[in-house]
Amino acid sequence: MGGDVSLLPPAVSSLSANSVPARDLGVAWMNRGHALLLRGDPISLEASLAAYHEAIALLRQVPLAENPATANSLGAALMNRGHLLHRLHGVGQAAVALAAFADAMTILRDLPADENPWPRRNLVGTLVNRANLLLDLGQFPAATDAAHDALILAVPYEQDEIVDADLGLKSRRVLADALGQLLVAPGANQAALAREASDLVDDALALIRHWAARGETSFQPLAQRFFHYGTQLYRLHQPHFLAEFIQENIGLDDRALRATALAAIDAALQDRPRDGEFLTIGDPASERRRQAWQELSTLRTRLVA
């Protein structure tokens, strides 16, 4: 659940006098909930969940159709409530968490697509959180669909805004996990799923390199996770591209990436034919395997030099 999302967008709107107390109290409870959530200890998280519950009850009293900013705040509160239910109780309260996510999605999808990015961001966060919960429930196709929807919304903005880059990477993270589960399912179209997963990892690492070039280092843990995922994916499903993948991304160089690369190379080289096994000379598949082993051996020498 490390890829879950919690956001607190600014809450500003123009309200009738009767709605102001409910709005203001609701926002105050949201702020309390977010402050407690950031503490991260179990007691604070339980108190945060209660605070979001109060915020939701108050914000529901505001006429949402007339107050899109308050509707956005309510959507965010519902998203964070579902996130906390999952974080605190795992799948034990999955039905309640999924209901909170469904309410948030309904509210956020109806908000106008103007210059305010937060309704879209909250919708992406809700979809990512929902995908993570569905993943824990073993509902892998549904998790894949939710993560796909989140990624579509994040991609157009992720090279320009750090918040959207974070959301795009978290969307890819849960999507990669879901595709990994589908890859090992009986009857899976492994070739198609492996191609989709490899494209996903390549795009994620390219985005991290884009932000690293701008001095952003906070994505390094995700870089390590995607790099490890990619080395395993290419080794098992597209070994002839493993050396290329490593060389392209080892520029994100650190000891963890180098160790991951060497482990993947060693595992791939151990897959070479043993005594009594052979490759067919002139056979395209055999030649690709032979070339891949040669490239990996050369790359290993470079990495340990």
Residue pairs with C-beta under 8 A, 6 or more apart in sequence:
1 86
1 87
1 132
1 136
3 128
3 132
3 170
3 173
3 174
4 83
4 86
4 87
4 128
4 129
4 132
4 170
5 79
5 83
5 124
5 125
5 126
5 128
5 129
5 167
5 170
6 34
6 37
6 79
6 80
6 83
6 125
7 76
7 79
7 80
7 118
7 121
7 122
7 125
8 30
8 31
8 34
8 76
8 80
9 72
9 73
9 76
9 118
9 121
9 122
10 118
11 23
11 27
11 30
11 69
11 70
11 72
11 73
12 69
13 23
13 67
13 68
13 69
13 70
14 67
15 23
15 62
15 67
15 70
16 63
16 66
19 61
19 62
19 63
19 67
19 70
22 58
22 59
22 61
22 62
23 58
23 59
23 62
23 67
23 70
25 58
26 54
26 55
26 56
26 58
26 59
26 61
26 62
26 70
26 73
26 74
26 77
27 55
27 73
29 51
29 52
29 54
29 55
29 58
30 51
30 52
30 55
30 73
30 76
30 77
32 48
32 51
33 48
33 49
33 51
33 52
33 55
33 77
33 80
34 48
34 80
36 44
36 45
36 47
36 48
36 51
37 44
37 45
37 48
37 80
37 84
39 45
42 88
45 84
45 87
45 88
46 88
48 80
48 84
49 81
49 84
49 85
49 88
52 77
52 80
52 81
52 84
53 81
55 73
55 77
56 74
56 77
56 78
56 81
59 70
59 73
59 74
59 77
60 74
62 70
62 74
64 70
64 71
64 74
64 107
65 71
68 111
68 112
68 119
69 116
71 107
71 108
71 110
71 111
71 119
72 107
72 108
72 111
72 116
72 118
72 119
72 122
74 107
75 104
75 105
75 107
75 108
75 111
75 119
75 122
75 123
75 126
76 104
76 118
76 122
78 100
78 101
78 103
78 104
78 107
78 126
79 100
79 101
79 104
79 122
79 125
79 126
79 129
81 97
81 100
82 96
82 97
82 98
82 99
82 100
82 101
82 104
82 126
82 129
82 130
82 133
83 97
83 129
85 93
85 96
85 97
85 100
86 93
86 94
86 97
86 129
86 132
86 133
86 136
90 136
91 133
91 136
91 137
94 133
94 136
94 137
97 133
98 130
98 133
101 126
101 129
101 130
101 133
104 122
104 123
104 126
105 123
105 126
105 127
105 130
108 119
108 120
108 122
108 123
108 126
109 123
111 119
112 119
113 119
113 120
117 157
117 161
117 163
117 164
120 153
121 163
121 164
121 167
123 153
124 150
124 153
124 154
124 164
124 167
124 171
125 167
127 146
127 147
127 149
127 150
127 153
127 171
128 146
128 147
128 150
128 167
128 170
128 171
128 174
130 146
131 143
131 144
131 146
131 147
131 150
131 171
131 174
131 175
131 178
132 143
132 174
134 140
134 142
134 143
134 146
135 143
135 174
135 177
135 178
135 181
140 178
140 181
140 182
140 185
141 182
143 174
143 177
143 178
144 175
144 178
144 179
144 182
147 171
147 172
147 174
147 175
147 178
148 175
150 167
150 171
151 168
151 171
151 172
151 175
154 164
154 167
154 168
154 171
155 168
157 164
158 164
158 165
158 167
158 168
158 169
158 207
159 165
159 207
159 210
162 211
162 216
165 207
165 211
165 216
165 219
166 219
168 207
169 204
169 207
169 208
169 219
169 222
172 200
172 201
172 203
172 204
172 226
173 204
173 222
173 225
173 226
175 200
176 197
176 200
176 201
176 204
176 226
176 229
179 193
179 196
179 197
179 200
180 197
180 229
180 233
182 188
182 193
183 190
183 193
183 194
183 197
183 237
190 237
191 237
194 233
194 237
194 238
197 229
197 233
198 230
198 233
198 234
198 237
198 238
198 241
198 245
201 226
201 229
201 230
201 233
202 230
202 245
202 248
204 222
204 226
205 223
205 226
205 227
205 230
205 248
205 249
205 252
208 219
208 220
208 222
208 223
208 226
208 252
209 249
209 251
209 252
211 219
212 219
212 252
220 252
220 254
223 252
223 257
224 254
224 256
224 257
224 260
227 249
227 252
227 257
227 260
227 261
228 260
230 245
230 249
231 242
231 245
231 246
231 260
231 261
231 263
231 264
232 264
234 241
234 242
234 245
234 264
235 242
235 264
235 267
235 268
239 268
239 271
239 289
239 292
240 288
240 289
240 291
240 292
242 264
242 265
242 268
242 292
242 296
243 265
243 292
243 295
243 296
243 298
243 299
244 295
246 261
246 264
246 265
246 299
247 299
249 257
250 257
250 258
250 261
250 303
258 303
261 303
262 300
262 303
262 304
265 296
265 299
265 300
265 303
266 300
268 292
268 293
268 296
269 293
269 296
269 297
269 300
272 293
273 279
279 286
279 287
279 289
279 290
280 286
